[in-house]
Amino acid sequence: MKPKTKTDYASLVLKPLYLNEDRIVIGIPMTGVVRAEWMVARYGQVIPCNWSHSELYHWMNQFSPIGYTVPDARNVIVQKFIDGKANWLFFIDHDVILPRDCFIKINKYMNDGDIPVVSGLYFAKAHPPEPLLYRGRGNSFHRGWKLCDKVWVDGIPMGCTLIHRSLLHAMWKDAEEYTAGGNIKARKVFDFPSGIMFDPKEGIRAYSGTEDLAWCNRVIAGEYLKKTGWKEIAKKKYPFLVDTSIFCQHITMDGQTYPLPMNGGIY
């Protein structure tokens, strides 16, 4: 005897796809060329259970002698992020090699939801290589920690960094609108700080910096953590967390990685 209704198994399989939660956008500013080591690390990540994903490639027109700038790439990514519904943005730079368990570790921070900015650890492309985590400005890198420590700082890089939507959305609303890459509408959430000042007593003074530390300065100066409800984090002198167990490598296009082997992992 035939059943009165026929089960549509295809609909049962596909239906959950429409219920997926949009949790994270992974943004990767790049020049178009990456090392094989980076590709293996990025696409060889251990994926947490019950994750799903889709891919988007956004090309930018060249509009300066050396191509687009890093802040432009970050701002285009932020714009895409703001246009969506995800709660977290994760920046990965195209010369930062992630550890295999990176997504597992950031997934925990996303699930806990109590820290708005978390960075992995990587080092400058220099001899000797210096860890890119800072307390204060003009005083070199922060010392006194061991590998796998969780370190609170006021300056981080953006090459392996998780940021909550509330923070970026508030900064985006206050940021100047402009056109990146010649035809992409975005806002200057990230920018290179640079300028020239004239002081009658001291003469002409020039300044410049990087977009990552400028972003950190803006978060603190603008009290964006307090404004967006992260009141306990806002009270901290050093409000950004570096999880040094997310130990990345910085790589050049000729395959040189930084740092060199560490002396016991102590800084």
C-alpha positions, 0 to 999 in steps of 0.5 A, a space after each residue: 500500500 502506497 503512503 498518502 504523502 511522499 517525503 521530499 528528502 531533497 527539501 529536508 537536506 537543503 532547508 537548513 541552508 536557509 537557516 545558516 547564521 552569518 557569523 564572520 567575514 574573513 577579509 584578506 587584503 592582497 596584491 594578487 600574489 601569495 606564497 604556497 605556504 600561505 595557501 596551505 596554511 589558509 586552506 588547510 585550517 582545521 574547520 570548527 564543527 557546524 561552520 559553513 562558508 562562501 567566497 567573494 573576490 573583489 578586485 580593485 582598480 589601480 589608481 596610484 603608482 604602486 597600486 591600491 594602499 592597505 587602508 583602501 583594501 581594509 576599508 573595502 572589506 569593512 564596507 562589505 562587512 557592514 553591508 552584511 549581517 555578520 557579527 565578526 570580521 577577521 583580517 588575515 594579511 596575505 603574508 601572515 601564515 596562520 597556525 592550523 588551529 587558528 579558526 578553532 581558537 577564534 571560534 571560541 572567542 566568537 562563542 564567548 563574545 566578551 572580548 571585542 578585539 583579539 589579535 594573533 602574534 606575529 613578528 616584523 620582517 626584520 633582523 632581529 625580528 620583533 613581536 608586533 605588540 605594543 604598550 605605548 608609542 615610541 618605546 619599542 615592543 612590549 616585553 615580559 611575556 611568554 609564548 602562549 600568554 594572553 597579553 593586553 596591549 594598546 597597539 596591535 597589527 591587523 594581519 591576524 585580527 578578530 573585531 566585533 561588529 559593534 566597534 567597526 559599525 560605530 567607527 564606520 558611521 563616524 568615518 569620512 566617505 570616499 571612493 577607493 580604487 577609483 569606483 568603490 564607495 567606502 569610508 575611512 575606517 582605516 587610514 595612513 596617518 601622515 602630515 606636515 605641521 609648522 610651528 613658529 618655535 620648532 619649525 616644520 614637523 612631519 609625521 607618518 605611521 601605519 594604519 593598524 596603530 592609527 586604528 588602535 589610537 582612534 578606538 581609544 581616543 574616540 572612546 568607541 569601546 565605551 560607546 558600544 557597550 564594552 564598558 569593562 574592556 574600556 576601563 583597561 589601560 590596554 584594551 586589545 588582547 593578543 593571544 600569543 598561542 595563535 603564533 603566526 609566521 610573517 613571510 616574504 615573497 622569496 620564502 623567508 619567514 620571521 621570526 627565526 627560532 626563539 630562545 625558549 619563547 620568552 620576551 
